């Protein structure tokens, strides 16, 4: 009975989980319930959870790098525009 309740709780909470670690915990718990009594199958299932965690962590890291890259590019563009304006002002001052 408790396994049935655990399974129901895990299935209901599954879509709500967003964090990679929580997704892995959910996956491993699901493996334990699904493959109760079959250690080899549970281990194989858990290895799939670990691979999914690695993919999730990589994706989250890539998203972070992209955001940082965008901010860096915007800063570089702003600096370049300011440098160009300063150069134009210098030339104007030197030629007048």
C-alpha positions in Angstrom: 0.0 0.0 0.0 2.8 2.5 0.9 4.4 1.8 -2.5 1.2 2.6 -4.2 1.0 5.9 -2.3 4.6 6.7 -3.0 4.1 6.0 -6.7 1.0 8.3 -6.8 2.8 11.1 -5.0 5.8 10.8 -7.3 3.6 10.8 -10.4 1.7 13.9 -9.3 4.7 15.9 -8.3 6.8 14.9 -11.4 5.8 17.8 -13.7 6.3 20.4 -11.0 10.0 19.6 -10.5 12.3 22.0 -12.3 15.7 21.6 -10.6 18.1 19.0 -12.0 18.8 17.5 -8.6 15.1 17.1 -7.8 14.5 15.6 -11.2 17.3 13.0 -10.4 15.8 12.3 -7.0 12.4 11.8 -8.5 13.8 9.5 -11.2 15.8 7.4 -8.7 12.7 7.0 -6.4 10.7 6.0 -9.4 13.3 3.4 -10.3 13.2 2.0 -6.7 9.4 1.6 -6.9 9.3 0.3 -10.4 12.1 -2.3 -10.0 11.4 -3.3 -6.4 13.3 -6.5 -5.7 15.3 -6.5 -8.9 18.6 -4.7 -8.0 20.1 -5.1 -11.4 17.2 -3.4 -13.1 17.0 -0.7 -10.5 20.8 0.0 -11.0 20.3 0.2 -14.8 17.4 2.6 -14.3 19.4 4.7 -11.9 22.2 5.0 -14.4 19.7 6.4 -16.8 18.8 9.0 -14.1 22.4 10.0 -13.7 22.8 10.5 -17.5 19.7 12.6 -17.5 21.1 14.7 -14.6 24.3 15.2 -16.5 22.4 16.4 -19.6 20.2 18.7 -17.5 23.2 20.2 -15.7 24.9 20.8 -19.0 21.9 22.5 -20.5 21.5 24.7 -17.4 25.2 25.6 -17.6 24.9 26.4 -21.3 21.9 28.7 -20.6 24.0 30.5 -18.0 26.9 30.9 -20.4 24.7 32.3 -23.1 23.2 34.9 -20.7 26.6 36.0 -19.6 27.8 36.1 -23.2 24.8 38.3 -24.2 25.6 40.7 -21.3 29.2 40.8 -22.3 28.4 41.5 -25.9 26.0 44.4 -24.9 28.8 45.9 -22.8 31.3 45.6 -25.6 28.9 47.3 -28.0 28.3 50.1 -25.6 32.0 50.6 -25.0 32.7 50.6 -28.8 30.0 53.2 -29.4 31.4 55.4 -26.7 35.0 55.0 -28.1 33.7 55.9 -31.6 32.0 59.0 -30.2 35.2 60.0 -28.4 37.2 59.5 -31.5 34.9 61.6 -33.6 35.0 64.3 -30.9 38.8 64.2 -30.9 39.0 64.5 -34.7 36.5 67.3 -34.7 38.6 69.1 -32.0 41.8 68.5 -33.9 40.5 69.7 -37.2 38.7 72.9 -36.1 
